[in-house]
Amino acid sequence: MKRILIIATALISMVACTDLDDILYDKVPNDAYTADPVLKMIPIYKPLQNMIDDNGNWWFAQELTGDGVVCPVRGEHWDDGGKWRVLHSHEWDNNVETVSRMWGIFYDGVVQANKFIEEFEPQAGEEVVDLAVAKAKIMRAYYYYLLIDNYGAVPYVTSYLNAEEKPSKTPRADIFYSIIEEIENNALLLNEGASKTAVTKGMAYTLLAKLYLNHAVYTDSVNPTYWEKAEVACNNVIDLGIYSLESAPLAPFITNNEASPENIFAIPFDEDNYQGFRLHMRTLHYNSNLTFDMLAGPWNGFAATELQVDRYDDNDLRKEGLLIGPQYDSNGKPITDPTANAPLVFTKYIPSLIMDAANNTDAEIRMSGARVVKFEVKKRAKENLSNDFPLFRYADVLMMKAEAQLRQGLAVNVASINDIRTRAGLTVDGSWDNLDNLLEERAREMFWEGHRRQDMIRFGKFNNAWWEKQANGQEWNTFPIPQWVIDSNPNLAN
């Protein structure tokens, strides 16, 4: 349908996940899609699979634009037309791959949700249908949350058959108010559910908390009522009683993390049947395969910035998610980088965003930067991991509640927040009455999970200067609408 393709990419094959025992739905027979409305929701979830890889680029837009993750140019590698370094330096345009591809996956989700809602709303009154439609509306709201967060004002299309061929942009605030109302109304219809990969009450209330906390960004005005509502939404998640912190800070990210009590809403991955998790390939050194007996050779690119490494005390157990210093194979033998003709030693220091043979040694080019293994890389790992990727996590809810209290001028109930620090092996911190300190704790706890850009914007830090990035204006707080979209619909040019 031409009117749909104006705002969405060609739809990907109908494979995704719902809350039916975390099944990977590439195994569902085609005729099953029409037998059950819940199964027919599968295409709505499908775009999530592309959120953290090249097909969607959402993760890159959230982490590489912040101050904690960088993809430096390493000699002849990782320039790729500048698409990585312009994210770090805030010099992108509307043709950059990350800007272009996010739009498509978000609207794929919107289109599939609209299609499902129009098909099943006429059957309202049946419990299974009402529940499925409520979930579809909340997933549509989730995709619009991502759209307004990343692009600002966008077309707000809630129809499938009657969608405008060339819609105009709807103000960001109007979309915000609309999706808030939709989530609030439909969350009441949801069951609690322990699923991590589909819409539940926990997911819906966490999404509401995110929207309320970011309301000043989305509406250009502060409404103190929304700080209170953010706290209430966090309490709604807490009061469900089905989520809790893991005992170890990296436990939510192990290979078999699908049952983690800390993860609220996650993208399910499987190394063979539901692929798309390749962040380990981007960060590990070419020879890190020897450490993990990997069946694939990593690509030696992404790294934590020195600023990010220095955020962690030496005894912070979360620092175990970083590889720094001499590297060893699975038998404890030192690894050598054959090109540098030197032991493989990761350093936190990165000389520059662009490293080349004229200014840097082979060792600097190939070994600079701490590498990230926050998500477990199991023995004999493949190019794709089987770890589920949490989009919403209970530790985040606890910190959002503290932030909502601070922004209301209330005293923070520090007990649950300090649980996050004590499980990391740190002493109790009494500085939770300070937003800057809370932002730093978020940087430590939520690192590598796709939150940094949004956090820095909300706290007014995104336009500051940092390593290899100059201060810039607030116009960089959203991405431009992709050029290919404007070419299809000139109404979106301004």
C-alpha positions as CSV (number, residue, x, y, z in Angstrom):
1,M,0.0,0.0,0.0
2,K,1.7,3.2,-1.2
3,R,0.4,5.4,1.6
4,I,2.0,3.1,4.2
5,L,5.4,3.0,2.5
6,I,5.6,6.8,2.5
7,I,6.5,6.6,6.2
8,A,7.8,3.1,6.7
9,T,10.4,0.9,5.1
10,A,9.4,-2.3,3.4
11,L,8.1,-4.6,6.1
12,I,10.4,-7.3,7.3
13,S,9.3,-11.0,7.4
14,M,6.7,-11.6,10.0
15,V,8.8,-13.0,12.8
16,A,8.9,-11.8,16.4
17,C,8.0,-12.6,20.0
18,T,5.1,-12.4,22.3
19,D,4.6,-13.4,25.9
20,L,3.8,-17.1,25.1
21,D,6.6,-18.6,27.1
22,D,9.3,-16.6,25.3
23,I,9.0,-18.7,22.2
24,L,11.1,-17.6,19.3
25,Y,8.5,-17.2,16.6
26,D,10.5,-18.1,13.6
27,K,9.2,-21.6,14.5
28,V,5.5,-20.7,14.4
29,P,3.8,-22.1,11.3
30,N,2.4,-19.6,8.9
31,D,-1.2,-20.7,9.3
32,A,-1.0,-20.1,13.1
33,Y,-0.9,-16.4,12.6
34,T,-4.6,-16.2,11.8
35,A,-5.7,-18.6,14.6
36,D,-4.9,-16.5,17.6
37,P,-4.8,-12.7,18.0
38,V,-1.8,-12.9,20.3
39,L,0.1,-14.8,17.7
40,K,-1.0,-12.3,15.1
41,M,0.8,-9.6,17.2
42,I,4.2,-11.1,16.2
43,P,4.9,-8.6,13.4
44,I,4.4,-5.7,15.9
45,Y,7.3,-7.0,18.0
46,K,9.5,-7.9,15.1
47,P,11.2,-4.4,14.7
48,L,12.7,-4.7,18.2
49,Q,15.1,-7.4,16.8
50,N,16.9,-4.7,14.8
51,M,17.2,-2.1,17.6
52,I,20.9,-2.9,18.5
53,D,22.3,-3.7,15.1
54,D,22.9,-2.3,11.7
55,N,19.4,-2.8,10.5
56,G,18.0,-0.4,13.1
57,N,20.8,1.6,14.6
58,W,18.8,2.7,17.7
59,W,21.6,1.6,20.1
60,F,24.2,3.4,18.1
61,A,22.2,6.6,18.2
62,Q,21.8,6.4,22.0
63,E,25.4,5.4,23.0
64,L,27.8,6.7,20.4
65,T,26.3,10.2,20.7
66,G,27.0,10.3,24.4
67,D,30.2,10.6,26.5
68,G,30.7,6.9,27.4
69,V,31.1,5.0,24.2
70,V,33.2,5.7,21.1
71,C,34.1,4.1,17.8
72,P,37.5,5.6,17.0
73,V,39.0,5.3,13.5
74,R,41.7,2.7,13.8
75,G,44.0,3.2,10.8
76,E,42.3,1.9,7.8
77,H,39.4,0.5,9.8
78,W,36.2,1.9,11.2
79,D,36.0,5.2,9.3
80,D,33.2,3.8,7.1
81,G,32.6,7.2,5.5
82,G,32.6,8.9,8.9
83,K,29.3,7.4,10.0
84,W,30.6,6.5,13.5
85,R,32.7,9.5,14.3
86,V,30.1,12.0,13.3
87,L,27.8,10.5,16.0
88,H,30.5,11.2,18.6
89,S,31.3,14.7,17.5
90,H,27.6,15.6,16.8
91,E,28.2,16.4,13.1
92,W,25.6,14.1,11.6
93,D,23.1,15.0,8.8
94,N,20.0,13.4,7.6
95,N,21.8,11.0,5.2
96,V,23.9,9.3,7.9
97,E,23.0,5.7,8.2
98,T,22.0,5.7,11.9
99,V,19.6,8.7,11.3
100,S,18.1,7.0,8.2
101,R,17.5,3.5,9.6
102,M,15.9,4.2,13.0
103,W,13.0,5.8,11.3
104,G,12.2,2.8,9.3
105,I,12.1,0.3,12.1
106,F,10.0,2.5,14.3
107,Y,7.4,3.1,11.7
108,D,7.4,-0.6,10.8
109,G,6.2,-1.2,14.3
110,V,3.6,1.6,14.1
111,V,2.2,0.3,10.8
112,Q,1.9,-3.3,12.1
113,A,0.2,-2.1,15.3
114,N,-2.3,0.0,13.3
115,K,-3.0,-2.9,11.1
116,F,-3.6,-5.3,14.0
117,I,-5.8,-2.8,15.9
118,E,-8.1,-2.1,12.9
119,E,-8.5,-5.8,12.3
120,F,-9.3,-6.8,15.9
121,E,-11.1,-3.8,17.4
122,P,-14.4,-4.8,15.8
123,Q,-14.2,-8.0,17.9
124,A,-14.0,-6.0,21.2
125,G,-15.7,-7.7,24.1
126,E,-13.8,-10.9,23.9
127,E,-11.2,-11.0,26.7
128,V,-8.4,-12.3,24.6
129,V,-9.0,-9.7,21.9
130,D,-9.3,-6.8,24.4
131,L,-6.0,-7.8,26.0
132,A,-4.2,-8.1,22.6
133,V,-5.6,-4.8,21.4
134,A,-4.5,-3.1,24.6
135,K,-1.0,-4.5,24.1
136,A,-0.9,-3.4,20.5
137,K,-1.8,0.1,21.4
138,I,0.9,0.3,24.1
139,M,3.4,-1.1,21.6
140,R,2.4,1.6,19.1
141,A,2.8,4.1,21.9
142,Y,6.3,2.7,22.6
143,Y,7.3,3.2,19.0
144,Y,6.0,6.8,19.0
145,Y,7.9,7.3,22.3
146,L,11.1,6.4,20.4
147,L,10.1,8.6,17.4
148,I,9.5,11.7,19.5
149,D,12.5,11.0,21.6
150,N,14.8,10.8,18.6
151,Y,13.1,12.9,15.9
152,G,10.8,15.4,17.7
153,A,7.8,16.3,15.6
154,V,6.8,13.4,13.3
155,P,3.7,12.2,11.4
156,Y,1.3,10.8,13.9
157,V,-0.6,8.1,12.0
158,T,-3.0,5.8,13.9
159,S,-4.9,4.4,11.0
160,Y,-3.9,1.6,8.6
161,L,-6.4,1.6,5.8
162,N,-7.2,5.3,5.9
163,A,-3.6,6.6,6.5
164,E,-2.8,9.7,4.6
165,E,-0.5,9.2,1.6
166,K,1.7,12.2,2.6
167,P,1.0,13.1,6.2
168,S,2.4,16.2,7.8
169,K,4.3,16.4,11.1
170,T,2.4,16.5,14.4
171,P,3.9,18.6,17.2
172,R,6.0,16.6,19.6
173,A,4.0,17.7,22.6
174,D,0.7,16.6,21.0
175,I,2.0,13.1,20.4
176,F,3.3,13.0,23.9
177,Y,-0.1,13.8,25.4
178,S,-1.8,11.4,23.1
179,I,0.4,8.4,23.9
180,I,0.4,9.1,27.6
181,E,-3.4,8.9,27.5
182,E,-3.4,5.7,25.5
183,I,-0.9,4.0,27.8
184,E,-2.8,5.1,30.9
185,N,-6.1,3.8,29.6
186,N,-4.8,0.5,28.3
187,A,-2.5,-0.4,31.2
188,L,-5.5,-1.1,33.3
189,L,-6.5,-3.9,31.0
190,L,-3.2,-5.7,31.2
191,N,-2.3,-8.7,33.3
192,E,0.7,-8.6,35.5
193,G,2.5,-11.3,33.7
194,A,6.1,-12.4,34.2
195,S,7.0,-12.2,30.5
196,K,10.1,-10.2,29.7
197,T,9.5,-10.0,25.9
198,A,6.0,-8.7,25.6
199,V,3.8,-5.9,27.0
200,T,2.9,-6.4,30.6
201,K,1.9,-4.0,33.4
202,G,5.5,-3.7,34.4
203,M,6.5,-2.7,30.9
204,A,3.6,-0.2,30.5
205,Y,4.3,1.5,33.8
206,T,8.0,1.7,33.2
207,L,7.2,3.3,29.8
208,L,4.9,5.8,31.5
209,A,7.7,6.6,34.0
210,K,10.1,7.3,31.1
211,L,7.6,9.6,29.4
212,Y,6.7,11.5,32.6
213,L,10.4,12.0,33.5
214,N,11.2,13.3,30.0
215,H,8.0,15.5,29.7
216,A,9.9,18.8,29.9
217,V,12.0,17.7,26.9
218,Y,9.0,16.6,24.9
219,T,6.7,19.5,25.7
220,D,9.3,22.4,26.2
221,S,7.7,23.1,29.6
222,V,7.9,21.8,33.1
223,N,4.7,20.5,34.7
224,P,5.4,19.4,38.3
225,T,2.5,17.1,38.2
226,Y,4.4,14.8,35.8
227,W,7.3,14.4,38.3
228,E,4.7,13.1,40.8
229,K,3.2,10.9,38.1
230,A,6.7,9.5,37.4
231,E,7.1,8.5,41.0
232,V,3.6,6.9,41.0
233,A,4.4,4.9,37.9
234,C,7.7,3.7,39.4
235,N,5.8,2.7,42.6
236,N,3.3,0.8,40.4
237,V,6.2,-1.3,39.0
238,I,7.6,-1.8,42.5
239,D,4.3,-2.7,44.0
240,L,3.7,-5.5,41.5
241,G,6.2,-7.5,43.6
242,I,7.5,-9.5,40.7
243,Y,10.8,-7.6,40.0
244,S,13.9,-7.4,42.1
245,L,17.6,-6.6,41.9
246,E,19.9,-9.5,41.1
247,S,22.5,-10.2,43.7
248,A,25.4,-9.4,41.3
249,P,25.5,-6.3,39.1
250,L,26.2,-8.2,35.8
251,A,23.7,-11.0,36.4
252,P,21.0,-9.4,34.3
253,F,23.3,-9.7,31.3
254,I,24.4,-13.3,31.4
255,T,23.8,-15.6,28.4
256,N,20.7,-17.3,29.9
257,N,19.1,-14.1,31.3
258,E,15.6,-14.7,30.1
259,A,14.4,-15.4,33.7
260,S,16.2,-12.6,35.4
261,P,13.9,-11.0,38.0
262,E,15.5,-7.6,37.2
263,N,14.6,-7.4,33.5
264,I,11.2,-6.0,32.8
265,F,11.1,-5.7,29.0
266,A,13.7,-7.2,26.8
267,I,14.6,-8.2,23.2
268,P,15.0,-11.9,23.0
269,F,18.0,-13.2,21.0
270,D,19.3,-16.6,20.0
271,E,22.6,-17.1,18.4
272,D,21.2,-19.3,15.6
273,N,17.4,-18.7,15.3
274,Y,16.8,-15.0,16.4
275,Q,19.9,-13.1,15.5
276,G,20.9,-9.4,15.9
277,F,23.1,-9.2,19.0
278,R,26.6,-8.5,17.8
279,L,27.8,-5.8,20.1
280,H,30.6,-8.1,21.3
281,M,31.9,-8.4,17.8
282,R,32.2,-4.6,17.5
283,T,34.2,-4.1,20.7
284,L,36.4,-7.1,21.1
285,H,39.9,-7.1,19.6
286,Y,40.6,-9.4,16.6
287,N,42.4,-11.8,18.8
288,S,40.0,-11.7,21.7
289,N,38.5,-14.8,20.2
290,L,41.3,-16.6,22.0
291,T,40.1,-15.4,25.4
292,F,36.6,-16.8,24.9
293,D,37.4,-19.6,22.4
294,M,35.0,-17.8,20.0
295,L,33.9,-19.4,16.8
296,A,34.1,-16.0,15.0
297,G,36.8,-13.3,14.9
298,P,35.7,-10.0,16.4
299,W,36.1,-6.7,14.6
300,N,38.1,-4.5,17.1
301,G,36.1,-1.2,17.1
302,F,33.9,0.2,19.9
303,A,35.4,1.1,23.3
304,A,34.5,2.8,26.5
305,T,35.9,6.3,26.7
306,E,38.5,7.1,29.3
307,L,35.9,9.3,31.1
308,Q,33.6,6.3,31.4
309,V,36.3,4.0,32.8
310,D,37.3,6.6,35.4
311,R,33.7,6.8,36.6
312,Y,34.2,3.4,38.3
313,D,36.1,2.9,41.5
314,D,38.6,0.1,41.3
315,N,36.5,-2.0,43.6
316,D,33.3,-1.4,41.7
317,L,32.1,-4.8,40.6
318,R,30.5,-3.2,37.5
319,K,34.0,-2.5,36.2
320,E,34.3,-6.3,35.6
321,G,32.3,-5.5,32.5
322,L,35.3,-3.8,31.0
323,L,38.5,-5.4,29.7
324,I,41.6,-3.3,30.6
325,G,45.2,-4.4,30.8
326,P,47.0,-7.5,29.5
327,Q,44.8,-10.1,27.7
328,Y,45.1,-13.8,28.0
329,D,43.7,-16.8,26.1
330,S,41.4,-19.4,27.7
331,N,44.4,-21.3,29.1
332,G,45.9,-18.2,30.8
333,K,48.6,-17.6,28.1
334,P,49.3,-14.0,27.1
335,I,47.9,-13.0,23.8
336,T,50.1,-11.3,21.2
337,D,48.9,-8.8,18.6
338,P,50.8,-10.0,15.5
339,T,50.5,-6.7,13.7
340,A,51.8,-4.6,16.6
341,N,54.3,-7.4,17.4
342,A,53.5,-6.8,21.1
343,P,51.4,-8.3,23.9
344,L,47.8,-7.5,23.7
345,V,47.2,-4.8,26.3
346,F,44.0,-2.7,26.4
347,T,44.5,0.8,27.7
348,K,41.8,3.2,28.9
349,Y,43.5,6.0,27.0
350,I,42.6,6.7,23.4
351,P,44.9,9.2,21.7
352,S,42.3,10.7,19.3
353,L,39.0,10.0,17.6
354,I,41.0,9.4,14.4
355,M,44.1,7.3,14.8
356,D,46.4,6.8,11.8
357,A,49.9,5.5,11.0
358,A,51.3,9.0,10.7
359,N,50.5,9.9,14.3
360,N,50.1,6.6,16.2
361,T,51.8,3.3,16.7
362,D,50.2,0.1,15.7
363,A,49.7,-0.7,19.4
364,E,47.8,2.6,19.9
365,I,45.6,2.1,16.8
366,R,44.8,-1.5,17.6
367,M,44.7,-1.7,21.5
368,S,43.5,1.7,22.7
369,G,40.3,1.8,24.7
370,A,38.7,-0.5,27.3
371,R,36.5,-3.2,25.7
372,V,33.1,-3.9,26.9
373,V,31.9,-7.4,28.1
374,K,29.0,-6.2,30.3
375,F,26.9,-8.8,28.4
376,E,28.5,-12.2,29.0
377,V,30.5,-13.6,26.1
378,K,30.2,-17.3,26.7
379,K,32.8,-19.8,25.8
380,R,32.6,-20.7,22.1
381,A,30.5,-17.6,21.4
382,K,29.4,-17.1,17.9
383,E,29.0,-13.9,15.8
384,N,25.5,-13.5,17.4
385,L,24.9,-13.8,21.1
386,S,21.9,-15.5,22.9
387,N,21.7,-12.9,25.7
388,D,18.4,-11.1,25.9
389,F,18.8,-7.3,25.7
390,P,16.9,-5.4,28.5
391,L,15.2,-2.3,27.3
392,F,13.6,-1.7,30.7
393,R,15.2,-2.9,33.9
394,Y,14.3,-2.7,37.6
395,A,17.4,-0.9,38.7
396,D,16.4,1.9,36.3
397,V,13.0,2.1,37.9
398,L,14.6,2.6,41.3
399,M,16.8,5.4,40.0
400,M,13.9,7.0,38.1
401,K,11.9,7.1,41.3
402,A,14.8,8.8,43.1
403,E,15.0,11.3,40.3
404,A,11.3,12.0,40.4
405,Q,11.5,12.6,44.1
406,L,14.5,15.0,43.7
407,R,12.7,17.0,41.0
408,Q,9.7,17.4,43.3
409,G,12.0,18.7,46.0
410,L,11.4,15.6,48.2
411,A,13.8,13.7,50.3
412,V,15.0,10.6,48.4
413,N,14.3,7.2,50.0
414,V,17.9,6.0,49.6
415,A,17.5,2.4,50.8
416,S,16.7,0.8,47.5
417,I,19.1,3.1,45.6
418,N,21.9,2.2,47.9
419,D,21.1,-1.5,47.2
420,I,22.4,-0.8,43.7
421,R,25.7,0.5,45.1
422,T,26.2,-2.2,47.8
423,R,25.7,-5.0,45.3
424,A,28.4,-3.4,43.2
425,G,30.7,-3.7,46.3
426,L,30.6,0.0,47.2
427,T,29.9,1.8,50.4
428,V,26.5,3.4,50.9
429,D,26.4,6.8,49.3
430,G,24.6,9.7,51.0
431,S,24.6,12.1,48.0
432,W,21.3,11.1,46.4
433,D,20.0,14.6,47.1
434,N,22.0,15.8,44.1
435,L,20.9,15.4,40.5
436,D,24.4,15.5,39.1
437,N,25.5,12.7,41.4
438,L,22.4,10.7,40.3
439,L,23.3,11.2,36.7
440,E,26.8,9.9,37.3
441,E,25.3,6.8,39.0
442,R,23.1,6.3,36.0
443,A,26.2,6.5,33.8
444,R,27.8,3.7,35.8
445,E,24.8,1.5,36.2
446,M,23.1,1.9,32.8
447,F,26.2,2.0,30.7
448,W,26.0,0.2,27.3
449,E,22.2,-0.3,27.6
450,G,21.0,2.5,25.3
451,H,20.1,5.2,27.9
452,R,22.9,7.7,27.8
453,R,21.7,10.1,25.1
454,Q,18.3,10.5,26.7
455,D,19.7,10.9,30.2
456,M,22.2,13.6,29.1
457,I,19.5,15.6,27.3
458,R,17.1,15.4,30.2
459,F,19.8,16.5,32.6
460,G,21.0,19.3,30.3
461,K,24.4,17.9,29.6
462,F,24.1,16.7,26.0
463,N,25.3,19.9,24.5
464,N,28.4,20.2,26.7
465,A,31.9,19.7,25.3
466,W,33.7,16.4,26.1
467,W,36.6,14.4,24.7
468,E,36.9,15.1,20.9
469,K,33.5,16.8,20.9
470,Q,32.8,20.6,21.1
471,A,29.9,22.2,22.8
472,N,26.9,22.6,20.5
473,G,23.3,23.9,20.5
474,Q,20.1,22.2,21.5
475,E,19.2,21.7,17.8
476,W,21.4,18.5,18.1
477,N,19.0,17.1,20.7
478,T,16.9,15.5,18.0
479,F,17.9,13.9,14.7
480,P,16.7,15.3,11.4
481,I,14.1,13.5,9.4
482,P,15.9,11.2,6.9
483,Q,16.4,12.6,3.5
484,W,14.9,9.5,1.9
485,V,11.7,10.2,3.8
486,I,11.6,13.9,2.8
487,D,12.1,12.8,-0.9
488,S,9.0,10.6,-0.5
489,N,7.0,13.2,1.3
490,P,8.0,16.9,0.9
491,N,5.5,17.8,3.6
492,L,8.1,16.8,6.1
493,A,10.8,19.1,4.8
494,N,10.3,21.8,7.3
